[in-house]
Amino acid sequence: MLILLPPSEGKTRPRRGSSLDLGSLSFPQLTPLREAVVDTVARLSGEPDAARMLELNPNLVDDIAGNTRLHSAPTATAARVYTGVLYQALDVDSLDAASKRRANRWIVVVSALFGALRLGDRVPAYRVNICSTLPDVGYLTHEWRRELPAALDAEVKPRELIVDCRSSTYASVWRPRDERAARWVQITVPGASHMAKHTRGLVTRELVQAEAPRSPEALAERLSERFEVALAQPPRPGKPWQLATTPKT
Protein backbone atom coordinates (compact mmCIF):
# COMPACT_ATOMS: atom_id res chain seq x y z
CA MET A 1 0.00 0.00 0.00
CA LEU A 2 1.07 3.57 -0.69
CA ILE A 3 -0.42 6.23 1.62
CA LEU A 4 -0.02 9.79 0.37
CA LEU A 5 -0.01 12.58 2.96
CA PRO A 6 0.33 16.35 2.69
CA PRO A 7 3.03 18.07 4.73
CA SER A 8 2.15 19.92 7.90
CA GLU A 9 1.99 23.69 8.25
CA GLY A 10 2.73 23.16 11.93
CA LYS A 11 6.33 22.07 12.37
CA THR A 12 8.60 21.55 15.35
CA ARG A 13 12.03 23.08 14.85
CA PRO A 14 14.70 20.54 15.89
CA ARG A 15 17.07 21.83 18.58
CA ARG A 16 19.89 19.46 17.74
CA GLY A 17 20.81 17.04 15.00
CA SER A 18 22.86 16.82 11.84
CA SER A 19 22.42 19.41 9.10
CA LEU A 20 20.50 18.75 5.90
CA ASP A 21 21.99 16.12 3.59
CA LEU A 22 19.93 16.13 0.40
CA GLY A 23 21.76 13.09 -0.89
CA SER A 24 20.47 10.98 2.01
CA LEU A 25 16.78 11.60 1.32
CA SER A 26 14.46 9.07 -0.29
CA PHE A 27 13.82 9.42 -4.03
CA PRO A 28 17.35 10.57 -4.97
CA GLN A 29 16.24 11.36 -8.53
CA LEU A 30 14.65 14.49 -7.07
CA THR A 31 17.98 15.81 -5.75
CA PRO A 32 18.72 18.33 -8.55
CA LEU A 33 15.39 20.10 -8.16
CA ARG A 34 15.61 19.89 -4.37
CA GLU A 35 19.01 21.61 -4.50
CA ALA A 36 17.66 24.41 -6.66
CA VAL A 37 14.58 24.95 -4.49
CA VAL A 38 16.47 24.84 -1.17
CA ASP A 39 19.18 27.21 -2.43
CA THR A 40 16.64 29.68 -3.81
CA VAL A 41 14.36 29.64 -0.77
CA ALA A 42 17.33 30.12 1.59
CA ARG A 43 18.62 33.06 -0.47
CA LEU A 44 15.27 34.79 -0.93
CA SER A 45 14.38 34.40 2.75
CA GLY A 46 17.19 36.79 3.64
CA GLU A 47 15.85 39.56 1.40
CA PRO A 48 13.85 42.52 2.83
CA ASP A 49 10.79 41.61 0.74
CA ALA A 50 11.14 37.85 1.30
CA ALA A 51 7.47 37.35 2.20
CA ARG A 52 6.32 38.87 -1.10
CA MET A 53 8.80 36.91 -3.21
CA LEU A 54 7.99 33.64 -1.46
CA GLU A 55 4.24 34.40 -1.36
CA LEU A 56 4.10 33.87 2.39
CA ASN A 57 2.21 35.69 5.12
CA PRO A 58 4.49 38.57 6.21
CA ASN A 59 3.62 37.80 9.83
CA LEU A 60 5.59 34.54 9.59
CA VAL A 61 8.77 36.35 10.56
CA ASP A 62 10.39 33.49 12.48
CA ASP A 63 9.57 30.90 9.82
CA ILE A 64 11.00 33.07 7.04
CA ALA A 65 14.14 33.73 9.09
CA GLY A 66 14.46 29.99 9.70
CA ASN A 67 14.48 29.41 5.94
CA THR A 68 17.80 31.25 5.68
CA ARG A 69 19.39 28.41 7.66
CA LEU A 70 18.03 25.46 5.67
CA HIS A 71 21.54 24.20 4.91
CA SER A 72 22.87 24.49 8.47
CA ALA A 73 19.87 24.07 10.79
CA PRO A 74 19.48 20.85 12.81
CA THR A 75 17.29 18.18 11.25
CA ALA A 76 15.00 15.49 12.60
CA THR A 77 12.87 12.84 10.95
CA ALA A 78 9.88 14.13 9.03
CA ALA A 79 7.69 12.25 11.52
CA ARG A 80 9.11 14.47 14.29
CA VAL A 81 9.22 17.75 12.32
CA TYR A 82 5.64 17.59 11.03
CA THR A 83 3.43 18.20 14.06
CA GLY A 84 0.16 19.60 12.67
CA VAL A 85 -3.32 18.20 13.23
CA LEU A 86 -2.99 15.23 10.86
CA TYR A 87 0.34 14.15 12.33
CA GLN A 88 -0.91 14.53 15.90
CA ALA A 89 -3.73 12.12 15.05
CA LEU A 90 -1.29 9.73 13.36
CA ASP A 91 1.00 9.89 16.44
CA VAL A 92 3.79 7.74 15.06
CA ASP A 93 5.73 7.65 18.33
CA SER A 94 2.93 5.75 20.10
CA LEU A 95 2.66 3.02 17.45
CA ASP A 96 4.04 -0.45 18.11
CA ALA A 97 7.20 -1.53 16.28
CA ALA A 98 5.42 -3.38 13.45
CA SER A 99 3.09 -0.45 12.81
CA LYS A 100 6.01 1.99 12.74
CA ARG A 101 7.73 -0.18 10.13
CA ARG A 102 4.59 -0.15 7.99
CA ALA A 103 4.28 3.62 8.39
CA ASN A 104 7.89 4.13 7.32
CA ARG A 105 7.42 1.79 4.37
CA TRP A 106 3.98 2.85 3.16
CA ILE A 107 3.70 6.60 3.80
CA VAL A 108 4.96 9.23 1.36
CA VAL A 109 4.67 12.91 2.23
CA VAL A 110 4.40 15.29 -0.72
CA SER A 111 6.42 18.42 0.11
CA ALA A 112 6.80 21.85 -1.49
CA LEU A 113 10.49 21.95 -0.56
CA PHE A 114 11.56 18.33 -1.08
CA GLY A 115 9.00 16.90 -3.51
CA ALA A 116 8.42 13.62 -1.69
CA LEU A 117 9.67 12.25 1.62
CA ARG A 118 9.49 9.16 3.78
CA LEU A 119 8.74 9.64 7.47
CA GLY A 120 12.30 8.65 8.36
CA ASP A 121 13.96 11.27 6.14
CA ARG A 122 15.78 13.94 8.15
CA VAL A 123 14.74 17.51 7.33
CA PRO A 124 14.79 20.93 9.01
CA ALA A 125 11.67 22.95 9.76
CA TYR A 126 10.76 25.19 6.82
CA ARG A 127 7.99 27.32 5.36
CA VAL A 128 7.42 27.13 1.59
CA ASN A 129 4.32 27.83 -0.49
CA ILE A 130 3.90 25.16 -3.17
CA CYS A 131 1.92 27.68 -5.24
CA SER A 132 4.80 30.19 -5.31
CA THR A 133 6.97 31.03 -8.31
CA LEU A 134 10.68 31.08 -7.50
CA PRO A 135 13.25 32.94 -9.62
CA ASP A 136 15.40 30.56 -11.69
CA VAL A 137 13.21 27.63 -10.57
CA GLY A 138 9.68 28.38 -11.73
CA TYR A 139 6.17 27.70 -10.47
CA LEU A 140 6.74 25.03 -7.83
CA THR A 141 3.54 23.12 -8.51
CA HIS A 142 4.49 22.73 -12.17
CA GLU A 143 8.13 21.88 -11.44
CA TRP A 144 7.22 19.07 -9.02
CA ARG A 145 4.50 17.86 -11.38
CA ARG A 146 7.21 17.27 -13.96
CA GLU A 147 9.59 15.47 -11.59
CA LEU A 148 7.41 13.38 -9.28
CA PRO A 149 6.11 10.80 -11.78
CA ALA A 150 9.60 9.39 -12.28
CA ALA A 151 9.95 8.97 -8.52
CA LEU A 152 6.48 7.87 -7.45
CA ASP A 153 5.26 5.77 -10.39
CA ALA A 154 7.91 3.21 -9.54
CA GLU A 155 6.72 3.05 -5.91
CA VAL A 156 3.38 1.53 -6.86
CA LYS A 157 3.66 -2.23 -7.08
CA PRO A 158 1.26 -4.38 -9.13
CA ARG A 159 -2.18 -4.67 -7.48
CA GLU A 160 -1.10 -2.26 -4.73
CA LEU A 161 -3.64 0.15 -3.28
CA ILE A 162 -2.99 3.93 -3.27
CA VAL A 163 -4.69 5.72 -0.38
CA ASP A 164 -4.67 9.46 -0.99
CA CYS A 165 -5.02 11.69 2.07
CA ARG A 166 -3.59 14.82 0.43
CA SER A 167 -5.28 18.20 0.17
CA SER A 168 -6.22 19.29 -3.36
CA THR A 169 -3.17 21.55 -3.71
CA TYR A 170 -0.74 18.72 -3.06
CA ALA A 171 -2.82 16.15 -4.93
CA SER A 172 -2.29 18.13 -8.12
CA VAL A 173 1.47 17.51 -8.29
CA TRP A 174 1.20 13.73 -8.82
CA ARG A 175 -1.77 11.63 -9.90
CA PRO A 176 -1.66 7.88 -10.45
CA ARG A 177 -2.01 7.06 -14.13
CA ASP A 178 -3.08 4.13 -16.30
CA GLU A 179 -3.52 0.88 -14.37
CA ARG A 180 -2.43 2.57 -11.12
CA ALA A 181 -5.52 4.79 -11.17
CA ALA A 182 -7.77 1.74 -10.89
CA ARG A 183 -6.52 1.24 -7.31
CA TRP A 184 -6.41 4.93 -6.35
CA VAL A 185 -8.72 5.84 -3.44
CA GLN A 186 -9.14 9.42 -2.27
CA ILE A 187 -10.13 9.83 1.38
CA THR A 188 -12.77 12.52 1.81
CA VAL A 189 -14.31 13.84 5.01
CA PRO A 190 -17.88 15.11 4.52
CA GLY A 191 -18.60 18.60 5.83
CA ALA A 192 -15.24 18.99 7.56
CA SER A 193 -12.40 21.49 7.42
CA HIS A 194 -10.12 21.31 10.45
CA MET A 195 -11.56 17.88 11.22
CA ALA A 196 -10.61 16.62 7.76
CA LYS A 197 -6.93 16.66 8.69
CA HIS A 198 -7.60 14.97 12.01
CA THR A 199 -9.71 12.27 10.37
CA ARG A 200 -7.13 11.56 7.68
CA GLY A 201 -4.53 11.18 10.41
CA LEU A 202 -6.77 8.68 12.21
CA VAL A 203 -7.37 6.78 8.95
CA THR A 204 -3.63 6.56 8.32
CA ARG A 205 -3.00 5.37 11.87
CA GLU A 206 -5.68 2.71 11.53
CA LEU A 207 -4.26 1.44 8.25
CA VAL A 208 -0.64 1.06 9.37
CA GLN A 209 -1.71 -1.12 12.31
CA ALA A 210 -2.59 -4.11 10.12
CA GLU A 211 -1.71 -5.71 6.81
CA ALA A 212 -2.68 -3.80 3.68
CA PRO A 213 -6.06 -4.28 2.03
CA ARG A 214 -5.86 -5.14 -1.67
CA SER A 215 -8.90 -3.41 -3.16
CA PRO A 216 -11.03 -0.28 -2.61
CA GLU A 217 -13.83 -2.51 -1.31
CA ALA A 218 -11.48 -4.21 1.14
CA LEU A 219 -10.21 -0.79 2.26
CA ALA A 220 -13.75 0.37 3.02
CA GLU A 221 -14.45 -2.84 4.94
CA ARG A 222 -11.19 -2.50 6.86
CA LEU A 223 -12.09 1.03 8.00
CA SER A 224 -15.77 0.35 8.68
CA GLU A 225 -15.14 -0.92 12.21
CA ARG A 226 -14.02 2.51 13.41
CA PHE A 227 -15.43 4.86 10.74
CA GLU A 228 -18.66 5.49 8.94
CA VAL A 229 -17.69 4.90 5.31
CA ALA A 230 -19.28 5.35 1.90
CA LEU A 231 -17.37 4.16 -1.17
CA ALA A 232 -18.08 5.67 -4.59
CA GLN A 233 -16.68 4.33 -7.86
CA PRO A 234 -14.67 6.62 -10.16
CA PRO A 235 -16.89 8.68 -12.48
CA ARG A 236 -14.64 7.71 -15.39
CA PRO A 237 -11.32 5.90 -16.00
CA GLY A 238 -8.29 7.72 -14.62
CA LYS A 239 -10.20 9.27 -11.73
CA PRO A 240 -9.97 8.05 -8.11
CA TRP A 241 -12.44 6.11 -6.06
CA GLN A 242 -13.92 8.31 -3.31
CA LEU A 243 -14.13 6.99 0.23
CA ALA A 244 -16.12 9.31 2.49
CA THR A 245 -14.95 8.70 6.03
CA THR A 246 -16.24 9.92 9.40
CA PRO A 247 -15.04 8.64 12.80
CA LYS A 248 -17.67 6.70 14.73
CA THR A 249 -18.64 8.24 18.04
N, C-alpha and C positions, 0 to 999 in steps of 0.2 A: 504494500500500500504506500502511496505517496500522499502526504497531508501537506497542503499548501497554506501557509499562514502569512498575514501581513506583518510588518515590523510593528514596534510599539512606539508611540509618541513619548510615553513615559519611559525614561531610561535611568538606570542607576550608574553613576560615574565611578568606575573602579578607582580605589585609592592606591592600589599597588598591583604590580604585575608587569609582564614584559610589554614592550612597545609593539605596535602593529607590524606584522609580517605578512604582507599580502600573498607571498608565495606559499604560505602554510594553509591558506583557506581552501575550503572545498571548491570544486569547479574551477580548476586552475586556468581553463581556457578563457575565463573572464578577467584574468589579471591585467592585460593591457588597458582595458576600459576602466577597471578599478583604479589603476595608477593615475590615469588622466583625471578621473572624477575626484579622487582624494586630493591630488595636487592642486586642482583648480579650486575646490571648496576651501582648502586650507589657506590658499593665497587670498581669495576673495573675502574670507571671513575677517581678515585683518584690515580691510579697506573701510574708510569712514562711512560709505553708503552700502555696507555689506548686506544689510537686510533687504534693501531694494534689489540688489544684483542677484541675491539668492532666493528672492521672493519668499522671505520669511517675515513673521511678525516682528516688528522692531523692538517689541518689549522682551524678546527672547535674548537679552543681552548676554547672560551667562552661557547659554547654549552656543551662540555665535562665537563668543570668545573661545569656548572649548574647541570649536572647529579648527582654530588656528594651530592646535596642538595634536592634530590627528596622527601625525607620524611619531610623536614622542610620548603621548599620553599612555598611562597604564591601560591594559586590556583585561577583559575577563570573557568567559564564554558568553555567547549570545543569550543563552538561557538565563544568565545572571544579569546581563546588561538590560535586556528587555523586561520591564517591570510594570507595564500598563495592565489594563483591566483583563484582557485576554490571557496574558501570561500569569497574572495572579490566579486566575481560575484554573489554568493548566497546572501550576504549582509543581514544576518538575522535581524540585528538591525533595518533596514528600512522597514521590513515587517509589515503589520497590525497584530492586535492581533490574529485573527483567523488563519492567515497564520503561525504565530509563533507557535501556538499550534499544527498545522499539522506538521510543521518541527520538533518540539520536539517529536512528537508521531511517525512520519514515518521514520525519518532519523537514520541510524546506521552507525557510523564511525568505520572502521576496523583499529586497532592500533597495532603497533609492541610491545608497552609497556603494553597496557591494554587489548588487544584482541578485545573488542568491547565496544563502548561508545554511549550514547545518547548525543545530543548537550548540554543538561543541566547538565551533569556530570562535577564536578569540578576537574580539573587536573592542574599540573604545566607544564611549558614548559619543553621539553625534546628532546633528539636526540638519536634515537635507529634505528639500521639497522635490518629490519625484516629478512634479509638473513644472519645474524650473528649467530655464534655458541657460546653460553655462557657456561662457566664451571659450572657444577652441574645442568644445566638447559637443554642444548641441542640446536639443530638447531631450531631457533625460528619459522620459517615457519612450520616445522613439529609439534612442540609442540602446536601451536595454531590450526593447522589443526585437531589435536586430540580433542581439547577442545571445539572449537566453535560450532560444530553441536549440542551439548546438549543445548547450549544457544540460537542459532539462529533458529534452526528448529522449535522450539516452538513459535517463533515470527510470523511465516507465517500462517495466518488464511486461512480457506478454501476459494478458489476462489480469493485469494488476489494476486495482481500483485507484482512482485519483479523487481525493476528498478535498474540495476547495473551500477554505474558510477565509479567503482574502476579501478585502473590500473591493469595490468596483475599480478604483484607481489602480490598485496593484494587480487586479485580475487582468487588466488590459495589456500588461507587458509580456505575458505568455499564456497562450491558450492551447490546450491539447488539440492535436489535429489528427485527421484520418481515423485509423482504428482506435487510437487512444481516446478520442472523444466519446466513443461508445461506452466507456467506463468512467466518464467524468461526472462527478456529482457535486453540485454547488449547494453548500449549506446556507439556508436562509432562515431568518428569525422573524416571523410575522409581527408587525407593529412595534418593532423594537428599534432603539438607537443605541444608547449606552449599553442596554442589556444584550444587544446583538454580539458585542465583543465578549461579554461574560459567557454567554451561551456557547459561542464557538470555542472558547477555552475549555468549557466543561465537556463539549463533544470530543475535542481532541484528547483530553485526559481519559475519557471513557474508552476511546478507541485504542490507545496505546497500552491499556491494561489487559488486552487479550489478543489472540491471534487475529489476523486481518480477514475481514469478510471478502468474498470474491465477486460480488455482484451488487448493483444498486439495491436490489430487493433484500439481499442478505444484510447490507448496511442498515437499511431501515429497520429490519427485524432486530438487529444487534442493538440499536439505540432505543428501541421501543420500550424496553424495561424501565428506563429512567427518563425518557422524553416522550412527549406527544409528537408524533411524526406523520407527515403526509408526503408521499413520494409522487412526483409528477414526471412523466416521460418527456424527453426533449421534443420541442415543437417541430424540429426538423433535424436532419443529419448535421453533425458538426457542432450542435448546441448541447449544453450540459443537461443532465437530469437535475431536477430541483427537489431538494429534501427540506421541507419546512420543519423546523425543530423548536420545540418549547419545553423547558424543564418541567417535569411533573412536580406538583406541590404536595 
